[in-house]
Amino acid sequence: MNVLIIGCGRVGSSIALQLQREGWDVTVVDENEDALTRLGEHWPGTFLVGHGIDVDLLREAGIEEADAVVAVTDGDNTNILIGQVAQKRFDIGCVVVRVLDPARADFYNTLGLRTICPTKTAIDSLMDAVRSCEIAPPVRVSR
Amino acid sequence: MYAIVAGGGKVGANVARSLVRLGNEVTLIEQERGRFERLEEEFEHQVQRGDATELSVLERAGIARPPDIVLALTGDDEDNLVIAQLAREKYGVEQVIARVNDPRNQAHFDLLGISPTVCATSSIMALVEHEVPEHDLIHLLELRRENLEIVEVQIDRDSPSAGKRVEALDLPDGARLISVMRSGRAEIAVGATQLEAGDQVLAILEPGKEDELRRVLLRR
């Protein structure tokens, strides 16, 4: 199975390494050549330097044979565009994009794009953590 | 008319200024602090600071009214696409114009149905092609919504169409001649119009019919 990952930061590189260990053929694209170091010294997959909205680059990265596309660059709007191009132009069934802004993530969900919003996840986890703390109720002192 | 202009660079600021001068109600949105402060001196309450791809910023600018038109004119094509999609799909704005900075991104705007778009680079290149023709068939205008284009063809001495009447030409389906320019004067092309060497002919056609038209008029 082929997966194309656009954006090789902390998140993109971790997903790439993990999927590669699970037996996927992984291609990673990043604007910055240095991002390759995040994939370790012996990255067995493909790594291409370029912008993820460049259709020629996406073709070179094998998007036409991809089973899944993951857009995790540091730009919400870039991820949103890459996701829509993968879905609508290249008919990729499994497209997942990261959108940090909860409002935009919700809106594009309604348009049929699978958006993952780490901000929302963080808010939920932090709220749960606060609620689960065992704190003695404040003592009311009456005058 | 109420207009929201996203992006306060040279293009956005000049468009906003022109709209204000014409008596329109305008909100200009600019993200960058330094630029916003300079714009504020001129536009006062008509400029707001923020990222126009954020829903809260658009809402503060009154996108829910909705405005008569939204102009996505930032220097970033991804941002312009998202602004245009939000305006149209989420807030039901009927008129949206988007700027394309890199002509290679035009296909993305077309794919997502964002129209009309304006691309300075493409316009300049079309002018260059018109002024310094490298080809015998010059693209003058693309009618994107109609899926038609208007081209100009120069008839020369060796062209098979020189000396023929328009009705005698075996024009391909999806292509029609519009006019003939001869010695500085243009005439509407009708069946009886006879083409001559030196004529500049305007034709309207479906994209992809260029080669057939070229064959009929120029045999090339």
Interface residues (C-beta under 8 A of the other chain):
Chain A: I53 D54 V55 G75 D76 N77 T78 I80 L81 Q84 V85 K88 R89 D101 A103 R104 F107 L111
Chain B: T53 E54 L55 S56 D76 D77 E78 D79 L81 V82 Q85 L86 E89 K90 R104 N105 A107 H108 L111 L112
